[in-house]
Amino acid sequence: HFISKCLLCCIFFLSLCLSLSFVLCFQSEGCDGVLGSGLVRDRCGVCGGGDGSCERVTGSFENSSVPLGYHKIMDIPPGATAINITERRQSPNYLALRSGTGQSVVNGRWAVDPPGEYEAGGTTFVYSRPRGDEKGETLSAAGPTTTQLQLYVIIHTTHNYTTAVLYFIPPSDTPLGETVQLVFSC
């Protein structure tokens, strides 16, 4: 009788342990470090922020006639996240990225780099040149950047060219969640 009670007790605790471990195994830890909280980081890296803690920065670079060569589009500030730079359509021109000190990261020194991952400003940028797609090149990174970066375009032809820029930054003097629009043209 004692053995059967022990056996029943062991089976009960074993099944309880298995069901608890099953529940715990399939719950993920939130960004707050609490198992099962469901909290995630927003685009600015704020735990549970819901993107309302960021400023959305959008812009475009347009040109109709500029000389061949490197042309600076803009500086990407420290703290930028969810960075997406996209040519609106394919072209023979190339995006280029430099560090804040001017050191080439992607497509520098008149050389075109292959698509891939590139480390810059404390984050990893993905550079792609899709083929057979209407959109052109892209540079994207999750961020946040830790230093300023410089975005350029290498103009090889003088036809109309447009690049769209989108990133998020922690709030400054702009009300939370407000969009900042930039337009650059040559």
C-alpha positions, 0 to 999 in steps of 0.5 A: 500500500505504501509503495502504491501511494509513493508511486501515485505521488511520484506520477502526480509530481512528474506530470506536474513538473512536465506540464509546468516545464511545457508552459515555461518552455513555450513562453518567451521572455519580454524585453522587460526580462519577465517571462510571458510579459509579451513586451517588445522593443519599439522602433526606437528600442524602448521596451513596451514603447509602441513606436510612440516614443520615436520621431519618424524621419522621412525624406527623399533625395531628387536630382534632375541634373548633377555632375557625375560623382559622389553627392552627399544626401544627408547625415544619419544621426546617432540613435537612428533605428529602423533605417531604410534607404531605397532607390525608388527605381533601378538606376545605374547609380549607387548608394554609398555609406561613409562613417562620420569621419568620412571612411568608406563603408559601402561603395567607396573609393570608386569601387562598387561593393557586392550586396551583403552585410556591412558594419557601421556606426555600431549596427549592421547594414544590409546592402542589396541590389535586386535584379528584375525588380522595379525598386533599386538598391537598398541600405537597411539597418535595425540600429540604433546607430552609435555614431553619425553616418554619411549617406551618399549617392554615386551619380553615373548618369544624369537622368532623374533619380530619387532615393527615399529615406526613412528612420526613427530617432529618440525624441528631441524637441519634436512632440512624440510620434511626430513625423519630420520630413526632409527633402534634398535635391541637387 
